[in-house]
Amino acid sequence: MDWTKTTWGLLVTAWTAAMLVFAAVLEHGFDMAPCALCLMQRFWFVVAGLVALGGIAHNPRLGIYPLVTIVAALVGGGFSVRQLWVESLPPGEAPACGAGIDYLIDAGMAGEALRAMTLGTSDCAATPPLLGLSLAVWALLGFAGVVAGAVMQWRARSA
């Protein structure tokens, strides 16, 4: 199959949208409140998808858009790895819980909310598995899909 840069860019955008829809279904359909690191991973899925979409809208032939998409996915994947590390800690050693992320944002404590979203909290260690795998593993696989699609977009022929 000989796909163009535009086709791969659309596929990456659709993939990130699917990851975000899946997260929304888990949150609202199955009442699984996201932890702080989950929110950060969602943010980087949004960034990767918007960059891929922006590249299609602006100039699909430019190689900078797939490269920035890859960087965004690697950063998001880093947060997935961080969550896996927090999950692997023995009980009681995870970062302190503190106030919930909703409260921190509502109270205008943006610095504390950003710190929680970057380092994680003990809530991040308590995510239930899905089909035998942690949600952080699923997110990491999602970011790997974004990287693979962006590499293919970068290497594809121009339309």
Backbone as a chain_set.jsonl record, in Angstrom:
{"seq": "MDWTKTTWGLLVTAWTAAMLVFAAVLEHGFDMAPCALCLMQRFWFVVAGLVALGGIAHNPRLGIYPLVTIVAALVGGGFSVRQLWVESLPPGEAPACGAGIDYLIDAGMAGEALRAMTLGTSDCAATPPLLGLSLAVWALLGFAGVVAGAVMQWRARSA", "coords": {"N": [[0.851, -1.173, 0.0], [0.605, 2.171, -0.848], [0.773, 4.821, 0.825], [0.161, 8.301, 1.339], [1.744, 11.251, 2.78], [-0.284, 12.801, 3.844], [-2.327, 10.911, 4.268], [-1.153, 9.266, 6.231], [-0.848, 11.192, 8.234], [-3.527, 11.762, 8.798], [-4.258, 9.283, 9.796], [-2.688, 9.141, 12.13], [-3.831, 11.275, 13.531], [-6.458, 10.311, 13.823], [-5.909, 8.055, 15.364], [-4.95, 9.197, 17.774], [-7.255, 10.526, 18.526], [-8.932, 8.326, 18.918], [-7.693, 7.148, 21.138], [-8.177, 9.117, 23.053], [-10.986, 9.132, 23.114], [-11.414, 6.563, 24.058], [-10.32, 6.837, 26.629], [-12.139, 8.699, 27.659], [-14.479, 7.178, 27.628], [-13.815, 5.212, 29.516], [-13.608, 6.871, 31.745], [-16.153, 8.207, 31.994], [-18.095, 6.295, 31.295], [-17.467, 4.011, 32.755], [-16.926, 4.957, 35.21], [-14.287, 5.565, 36.062], [-12.192, 7.492, 37.52], [-9.695, 9.7, 36.352], [-6.219, 9.653, 37.219], [-3.631, 11.989, 38.261], [-1.339, 11.672, 36.61], [-2.516, 10.324, 34.501], [-4.085, 12.335, 33.41], [-2.07, 13.996, 32.446], [-0.975, 12.358, 30.485], [-3.151, 12.217, 28.745], [-3.165, 14.897, 27.939], [-0.801, 14.995, 26.389], [-1.486, 13.237, 24.348], [-3.433, 14.786, 23.122], [-1.827, 16.972, 22.294], [-0.079, 15.682, 20.465], [-1.941, 14.775, 18.558], [-3.082, 17.209, 17.681], [-0.841, 18.475, 16.58], [-0.228, 16.717, 14.475], [-2.597, 17.004, 12.987], [-2.447, 19.758, 12.463], [-0.212, 19.777, 10.808], [-1.213, 18.525, 8.549], [-3.132, 20.363, 7.765], [-1.586, 22.672, 7.327], [0.939, 22.145, 5.765], [1.464, 19.214, 4.432], [3.813, 18.144, 3.439], [5.971, 19.042, 4.881], [8.522, 18.006, 7.02], [8.77, 18.609, 9.673], [6.447, 18.493, 11.192], [5.696, 15.691, 11.593], [7.981, 15.06, 13.105], [7.739, 16.701, 15.413], [5.385, 15.611, 16.354], [6.284, 13.066, 17.021], [8.049, 13.728, 19.1], [6.211, 14.78, 20.971], [4.737, 12.443, 21.491], [6.742, 10.868, 22.608], [7.285, 12.285, 24.957], [4.792, 12.047, 26.237], [4.789, 9.258, 26.452], [6.85, 9.028, 28.249], [5.611, 9.95, 30.567], [3.844, 7.86, 30.884], [5.628, 5.802, 31.488], [6.588, 6.84, 33.867], [4.258, 6.6, 35.423], [4.037, 3.832, 35.477], [6.289, 3.272, 36.994], [5.553, 4.486, 39.432], [3.387, 2.849, 40.033], [4.743, 0.509, 40.513], [5.946, 0.809, 42.951], [6.324, -0.165, 46.385], [3.48, -0.557, 48.63], [2.594, 2.419, 50.286], [4.9, 3.804, 49.707], [4.523, 5.382, 47.518], [4.227, 8.674, 46.04], [2.942, 11.237, 48.191], [-0.547, 11.627, 48.796], [-2.207, 14.043, 49.127], [-4.268, 16.894, 48.264], [-7.055, 16.44, 46.022], [-6.826, 16.518, 42.418], [-8.839, 17.96, 41.167], [-9.691, 19.693, 43.194], [-7.339, 21.194, 43.593], [-7.109, 22.557, 41.161], [-9.554, 23.971, 41.104], [-9.181, 25.578, 43.35], [-7.296, 27.288, 42.524], [-4.66, 26.604, 42.663], [-2.432, 26.239, 40.798], [0.276, 25.604, 40.506], [0.713, 23.511, 42.359], [-1.07, 21.664, 41.28], [0.103, 21.195, 38.775], [2.502, 20.103, 39.627], [1.59, 17.718, 40.804], [0.54, 16.522, 38.525], [2.83, 16.088, 37.114], [4.638, 14.599, 38.706], [3.056, 12.663, 39.846], [0.768, 10.97, 42.088], [-0.28, 9.091, 45.003], [-2.664, 8.107, 44.11], [-2.169, 7.458, 41.504], [-0.942, 5.049, 41.659], [-2.888, 3.265, 42.087], [-4.392, 2.347, 39.929], [-6.782, 0.381, 38.23], [-6.326, -2.78, 36.52], [-6.712, -3.422, 32.969], [-7.871, -5.842, 30.941], [-5.825, -7.39, 31.933], [-3.582, -5.751, 31.842], [-1.942, -2.785, 32.974], [-3.387, 0.493, 32.876], [-1.522, 2.397, 32.221], [0.29, 0.955, 30.69], [-1.292, 0.448, 28.466], [-1.608, 3.074, 27.577], [1.055, 3.638, 26.967], [1.449, 1.851, 24.866], [-0.334, 3.055, 23.108], [0.982, 5.506, 22.662], [3.241, 4.482, 21.421], [2.069, 3.626, 19.055], [1.407, 6.113, 17.969], [3.977, 7.163, 17.529], [4.945, 5.29, 15.648], [3.134, 5.715, 13.515], [3.703, 8.414, 12.935], [6.372, 8.24, 12.152], [6.048, 6.752, 9.817], [4.546, 8.62, 8.396], [6.457, 10.614, 8.085], [8.29, 9.326, 6.435], [6.815, 8.736, 4.176], [5.7, 9.199, 0.763], [5.232, 12.401, -0.843], [2.067, 13.961, -1.41]], "CA": [[0.0, 0.0, 0.0], [1.426, 3.37, -0.994], [0.048, 5.915, 1.454], [0.813, 9.608, 1.284], [1.955, 11.914, 4.071], [-1.596, 13.228, 4.336], [-3.036, 9.732, 4.768], [-0.548, 8.887, 7.508], [-1.19, 12.228, 9.199], [-4.925, 11.535, 9.208], [-4.279, 8.08, 10.614], [-2.156, 9.515, 13.446], [-4.85, 12.099, 14.173], [-7.559, 9.421, 14.198], [-5.412, 7.205, 16.446], [-4.946, 9.966, 19.029], [-8.663, 10.748, 18.874], [-9.448, 7.061, 19.452], [-7.152, 6.993, 22.489], [-8.885, 10.056, 23.928], [-12.365, 8.648, 23.257], [-11.335, 5.4, 24.942], [-10.13, 7.357, 27.981], [-13.398, 9.314, 28.08], [-15.42, 6.091, 27.902], [-13.445, 4.642, 30.814], [-13.906, 7.827, 32.809], [-17.578, 8.518, 32.16], [-18.923, 5.1, 31.166], [-17.135, 3.028, 33.772], [-16.679, 5.7, 36.449], [-12.874, 5.445, 36.443], [-11.634, 8.845, 37.573], [-8.28, 9.682, 35.967], [-5.251, 10.185, 38.175], [-2.914, 13.156, 37.747], [-0.498, 11.272, 35.481], [-3.417, 10.004, 33.387], [-4.436, 13.608, 32.786], [-0.908, 14.464, 31.694], [-0.885, 11.529, 29.289], [-4.194, 12.696, 27.838], [-2.703, 16.167, 27.385], [0.185, 14.753, 25.337], [-2.22, 12.684, 23.199], [-4.04, 15.949, 22.458], [-0.761, 17.715, 21.617], [0.367, 14.903, 19.31], [-3.002, 14.793, 17.548], [-3.214, 18.553, 17.098], [0.323, 18.734, 15.721], [-0.425, 15.941, 13.246], [-3.675, 17.657, 12.231], [-1.912, 21.031, 11.983], [0.668, 19.491, 9.693], [-2.041, 18.245, 7.376], [-3.784, 21.614, 7.368], [-0.606, 23.661, 6.875], [1.715, 21.637, 4.64], [1.795, 17.825, 4.765], [5.152, 17.764, 2.97], [6.994, 19.451, 5.839], [8.894, 16.932, 7.918], [8.822, 19.055, 11.064], [5.231, 18.098, 11.911], [5.855, 14.341, 12.156], [9.029, 15.078, 14.12], [7.168, 17.252, 16.65], [4.425, 14.613, 16.817], [7.078, 12.022, 17.678], [8.526, 14.281, 20.375], [5.064, 14.831, 21.889], [4.42, 11.073, 21.893], [7.801, 10.401, 23.511], [7.066, 12.927, 26.259], [3.642, 11.358, 26.824], [5.24, 7.924, 26.831], [7.635, 9.196, 29.472], [4.671, 10.011, 31.691], [3.343, 6.493, 31.069], [6.683, 5.076, 32.2], [6.572, 7.364, 35.244], [3.134, 5.997, 36.12], [4.392, 2.434, 35.723], [7.214, 3.271, 38.121], [4.772, 4.765, 40.65], [2.603, 1.651, 40.307], [5.613, -0.574, 40.968], [6.432, 1.077, 44.301], [5.6, -0.881, 47.452], [2.438, 0.254, 49.263], [3.048, 3.403, 51.246], [6.055, 4.548, 49.215], [4.121, 6.258, 46.418], [4.155, 10.071, 46.478], [1.805, 11.538, 49.066], [-1.799, 11.88, 48.102], [-2.553, 15.458, 49.11], [-5.605, 17.229, 47.786], [-7.365, 15.945, 44.69], [-6.463, 17.413, 41.319], [-9.98, 18.852, 40.949], [-9.647, 20.739, 44.215], [-6.183, 22.055, 43.332], [-7.431, 23.423, 40.018], [-10.626, 24.879, 41.51], [-8.666, 26.51, 44.356], [-6.309, 28.165, 41.89], [-3.312, 26.173, 43.036], [-1.941, 25.681, 39.542], [1.608, 25.036, 40.711], [0.561, 22.212, 43.013], [-1.719, 20.765, 40.33], [1.109, 20.822, 37.778], [3.45, 19.207, 40.302], [0.93, 16.418, 40.928], [0.404, 15.952, 37.185], [4.153, 15.738, 36.61], [5.271, 13.58, 39.533], [2.107, 11.633, 40.219], [0.368, 10.854, 43.486], [-0.58, 7.693, 45.327], [-3.8, 7.706, 43.281], [-1.626, 6.907, 40.256], [-0.509, 3.679, 41.926], [-4.067, 2.444, 42.353], [-5.226, 2.192, 38.736], [-7.137, -1.025, 38.019], [-5.876, -3.287, 35.214], [-7.698, -3.631, 31.91], [-7.437, -7.017, 30.186], [-4.581, -7.875, 32.51], [-2.507, -4.775, 31.749], [-2.173, -1.472, 33.565], [-3.779, 1.531, 31.91], [-0.305, 3.058, 31.776], [0.83, 0.137, 29.6], [-2.132, 0.714, 27.294], [-1.245, 4.406, 27.092], [2.382, 3.514, 26.365], [1.221, 1.235, 23.551], [-0.949, 4.089, 22.281], [2.033, 6.436, 22.243], [4.07, 3.768, 20.445], [1.329, 3.7, 17.794], [1.566, 7.476, 17.444], [5.348, 7.27, 17.007], [5.02, 4.486, 14.422], [2.409, 6.416, 12.459], [4.417, 9.64, 12.573], [7.557, 7.827, 11.377], [5.554, 6.411, 8.483], [4.189, 9.886, 7.744], [7.703, 11.291, 7.757], [8.956, 8.603, 5.365], [5.911, 8.549, 3.034], [5.855, 10.125, -0.38], [4.359, 13.573, -0.811], [0.853, 13.822, -2.23]], "C": [[0.896, 1.235, 0.0], [0.647, 4.571, -0.467], [0.858, 7.196, 1.399], [1.015, 10.156, 2.696], [0.629, 12.35, 4.686], [-2.366, 12.054, 4.938], [-2.483, 9.3, 6.115], [-0.858, 9.907, 8.591], [-2.614, 12.087, 9.709], [-5.04, 10.305, 10.103], [-3.759, 8.371, 12.031], [-3.187, 10.338, 14.212], [-6.017, 11.238, 14.656], [-7.155, 8.521, 15.366], [-5.433, 7.954, 17.778], [-6.375, 10.248, 19.481], [-9.273, 9.485, 19.479], [-8.947, 6.824, 20.873], [-7.898, 7.899, 23.475], [-10.338, 9.648, 24.14], [-12.396, 7.453, 24.209], [-11.172, 5.844, 26.395], [-11.416, 7.982, 28.512], [-14.447, 8.255, 28.401], [-15.096, 5.436, 29.243], [-13.826, 5.573, 31.954], [-15.402, 7.975, 33.05], [-18.474, 7.284, 32.099], [-18.705, 4.091, 32.275], [-16.723, 3.659, 35.092], [-15.255, 5.488, 36.981], [-12.255, 6.838, 36.38], [-10.15, 8.797, 37.229], [-7.394, 10.245, 37.074], [-4.515, 11.347, 37.511], [-2.032, 12.797, 36.552], [-1.335, 10.878, 34.267], [-3.821, 11.277, 32.646], [-3.289, 14.155, 31.956], [-0.731, 13.648, 30.41], [-1.953, 11.939, 28.268], [-3.769, 13.993, 27.168], [-1.736, 15.925, 26.223], [-0.418, 14.02, 24.149], [-2.866, 13.825, 22.403], [-2.984, 16.721, 21.677], [-0.327, 16.985, 20.356], [-0.68, 14.933, 18.192], [-3.166, 16.147, 16.892], [-2.037, 18.904, 16.207], [0.184, 17.977, 14.4], [-1.509, 16.581, 12.37], [-3.212, 18.995, 11.668], [-0.987, 20.847, 10.803], [-0.095, 19.201, 8.418], [-2.653, 19.536, 6.859], [-2.791, 22.611, 6.776], [0.143, 23.191, 5.634], [2.158, 20.22, 4.972], [3.207, 17.415, 4.348], [6.252, 18.145, 3.952], [7.268, 18.328, 6.836], [8.907, 17.325, 9.382], [7.589, 18.591, 11.853], [5.297, 16.658, 12.417], [6.917, 14.29, 13.251], [8.496, 15.613, 15.447], [6.119, 16.298, 17.223], [5.15, 13.5, 17.565], [7.568, 12.508, 19.041], [7.388, 14.326, 21.397], [4.706, 13.433, 22.384], [5.481, 10.512, 22.832], [7.663, 11.017, 24.901], [5.879, 12.257, 26.964], [3.991, 9.951, 27.265], [6.09, 7.958, 28.09], [6.746, 9.279, 30.701], [4.028, 8.648, 31.942], [4.355, 5.66, 31.84], [6.742, 5.538, 33.655], [5.435, 6.73, 36.035], [3.411, 4.519, 36.409], [5.365, 2.319, 36.895], [6.466, 3.51, 39.435], [3.946, 3.535, 41.027], [3.463, 0.521, 40.873], [6.133, -0.377, 42.386], [5.647, 0.259, 45.324], [4.539, 0.028, 48.073], [3.026, 1.185, 50.319], [4.246, 4.219, 50.783], [5.727, 5.453, 48.037], [4.066, 7.694, 46.927], [2.863, 10.34, 47.245], [0.592, 11.962, 48.266], [-2.108, 13.369, 48.011], [-3.977, 15.668, 48.634], [-5.802, 16.671, 46.385], [-7.063, 16.987, 43.622], [-7.592, 18.398, 41.029], [-9.964, 20.013, 41.932], [-8.505, 21.715, 43.938], [-6.465, 23.032, 42.196], [-8.496, 24.435, 40.409], [-10.136, 25.936, 42.499], [-7.604, 27.445, 43.779], [-4.877, 27.82, 42.253], [-2.668, 25.466, 41.837], [-0.578, 25.025, 39.698], [1.556, 23.656, 41.345], [-0.09, 21.202, 42.068], [-0.727, 20.291, 39.279], [2.133, 19.866, 38.381], [2.859, 17.805, 40.417], [0.824, 15.738, 39.564], [1.753, 15.523, 36.62], [4.765, 14.579, 37.389], [4.353, 12.423, 39.886], [1.806, 11.672, 41.705], [0.091, 9.383, 43.769], [-1.805, 7.187, 44.567], [-3.324, 7.035, 41.997], [-1.182, 5.465, 40.425], [-1.691, 2.729, 42.047], [-4.955, 2.275, 41.128], [-5.53, 0.715, 38.507], [-6.657, -1.494, 36.642], [-7.043, -3.441, 34.245], [-7.159, -4.734, 31.013], [-6.052, -7.479, 30.631], [-3.413, -6.903, 32.461], [-2.922, -3.469, 32.412], [-2.603, -0.49, 32.478], [-2.57, 2.303, 31.398], [0.362, 2.272, 30.65], [0.028, 0.38, 28.332], [-1.814, 2.087, 26.712], [0.116, 4.37, 26.403], [2.288, 2.86, 24.991], [0.572, 2.227, 22.587], [0.073, 5.095, 21.783], [2.98, 5.778, 21.248], [3.396, 3.758, 19.078], [1.438, 5.072, 17.151], [2.95, 7.64, 16.826], [5.466, 6.507, 15.696], [4.317, 5.184, 13.262], [3.121, 7.675, 12.0], [5.693, 9.326, 11.795], [7.142, 7.466, 9.96], [5.146, 7.656, 7.704], [5.44, 10.609, 7.264], [8.372, 10.667, 6.542], [8.103, 8.463, 4.101], [6.196, 9.554, 1.935], [4.889, 11.283, -0.221], [3.187, 13.351, -1.743], [0.968, 14.624, -3.494]], "O": [[1.845, 1.314, 0.78], [-0.048, 5.253, -1.221], [2.089, 7.171, 1.412], [0.521, 9.595, 3.674], [0.444, 12.275, 5.901], [-2.984, 12.188, 5.995], [-3.242, 9.003, 7.037], [-1.105, 9.539, 9.74], [-2.881, 12.267, 10.897], [-5.825, 10.289, 11.051], [-4.332, 7.898, 13.013], [-3.393, 10.123, 15.406], [-6.506, 11.418, 15.771], [-7.963, 8.255, 16.255], [-5.878, 7.413, 18.79], [-6.673, 10.213, 20.675], [-10.04, 9.561, 20.439], [-9.701, 6.349, 21.722], [-8.207, 7.49, 24.594], [-10.866, 9.803, 25.242], [-13.283, 7.341, 25.055], [-11.811, 5.291, 27.29], [-11.749, 7.814, 29.685], [-15.221, 8.417, 29.345], [-16.002, 5.138, 30.022], [-14.307, 5.131, 32.997], [-15.863, 7.878, 34.188], [-19.5, 7.23, 32.777], [-19.635, 3.398, 32.689], [-16.229, 2.975, 35.988], [-15.045, 5.264, 38.173], [-11.846, 7.299, 35.315], [-9.421, 7.953, 37.75], [-7.77, 11.186, 37.773], [-4.748, 11.651, 36.342], [-1.985, 13.548, 35.578], [-0.909, 11.076, 33.129], [-3.89, 11.298, 31.417], [-3.509, 14.716, 30.882], [-0.377, 14.198, 29.367], [-1.682, 11.998, 27.069], [-3.982, 14.176, 25.969], [-1.841, 16.579, 25.185], [0.084, 14.161, 23.034], [-2.847, 13.827, 21.172], [-3.212, 17.086, 20.524], [-0.217, 17.595, 19.292], [-0.34, 15.099, 17.02], [-3.366, 16.231, 15.68], [-2.213, 19.563, 15.183], [0.447, 18.53, 13.333], [-1.349, 16.683, 11.153], [-3.54, 19.338, 10.532], [-0.974, 21.672, 9.889], [0.331, 19.588, 7.329], [-2.687, 19.774, 5.652], [-3.12, 23.318, 5.824], [-0.005, 23.781, 4.564], [3.123, 20.033, 5.713], [3.737, 16.429, 4.862], [7.362, 17.618, 3.863], [6.341, 17.772, 7.424], [9.042, 16.463, 10.251], [7.686, 18.328, 13.052], [4.977, 16.42, 13.581], [6.765, 13.551, 14.223], [8.774, 15.036, 16.499], [5.981, 16.189, 18.441], [4.69, 13.044, 18.612], [7.503, 11.77, 20.024], [7.578, 13.953, 22.555], [4.404, 13.252, 23.564], [5.158, 9.761, 23.753], [7.898, 10.347, 25.907], [5.959, 11.939, 28.15], [3.548, 9.496, 28.319], [6.055, 7.031, 28.899], [7.084, 8.742, 31.755], [3.704, 8.316, 33.082], [3.989, 4.902, 32.738], [6.924, 4.728, 34.564], [5.621, 6.361, 37.195], [3.053, 4.018, 37.474], [5.277, 1.386, 37.693], [6.71, 2.826, 40.428], [3.818, 3.214, 42.208], [2.972, -0.323, 41.622], [6.702, -1.301, 42.966], [4.452, 0.019, 45.151], [4.681, 1.25, 48.046], [3.851, 0.778, 51.137], [4.576, 5.229, 51.405], [6.583, 6.222, 47.602], [3.878, 7.915, 48.124], [1.826, 9.736, 46.971], [0.701, 12.573, 47.203], [-2.256, 13.899, 46.91], [-4.785, 14.739, 48.607], [-4.838, 16.456, 45.651], [-7.048, 18.188, 43.895], [-7.332, 19.55, 40.682], [-10.193, 21.164, 41.56], [-8.688, 22.928, 44.038], [-6.094, 24.204, 42.272], [-8.375, 25.619, 40.095], [-10.622, 27.067, 42.487], [-7.077, 28.3, 44.491], [-3.986, 28.664, 42.157], [-2.402, 24.264, 41.869], [-0.313, 23.994, 39.08], [2.265, 22.742, 40.924], [0.284, 20.029, 42.051], [-0.714, 19.111, 38.928], [2.579, 18.928, 37.719], [3.546, 16.817, 40.158], [0.996, 14.524, 39.456], [1.804, 14.673, 35.73], [5.348, 13.674, 36.794], [4.82, 11.326, 40.192], [2.505, 12.326, 42.478], [0.212, 8.537, 42.883], [-1.973, 5.98, 44.395], [-3.995, 6.15, 41.466], [-1.059, 4.734, 39.443], [-1.507, 1.513, 42.104], [-6.161, 2.077, 41.273], [-4.627, -0.118, 38.584], [-6.588, -0.699, 35.704], [-8.199, -3.572, 34.649], [-6.107, -4.577, 30.394], [-5.225, -7.898, 29.822], [-2.345, -7.208, 32.994], [-4.096, -3.097, 32.41], [-2.229, -0.628, 31.313], [-2.583, 2.807, 30.275], [0.942, 2.872, 29.744], [0.596, 0.504, 27.247], [-1.758, 2.249, 25.492], [0.303, 5.006, 25.366], [2.976, 3.274, 24.057], [0.885, 2.241, 21.397], [0.041, 5.495, 20.619], [3.471, 6.437, 20.331], [4.07, 3.869, 18.054], [1.549, 5.184, 15.93], [3.086, 8.189, 15.732], [6.029, 7.023, 14.731], [4.847, 5.237, 12.152], [3.143, 7.976, 10.806], [6.058, 10.064, 10.88], [7.819, 7.84, 9.002], [5.371, 7.74, 6.496], [5.468, 11.151, 6.159], [8.951, 11.371, 5.714], [8.632, 8.103, 3.05], [6.828, 10.59, 2.139], [3.861, 11.167, 0.446], [3.298, 12.641, -2.742], [0.044, 14.629, -4.307]]}, "num_chains": 1, "name": "protein.A"}
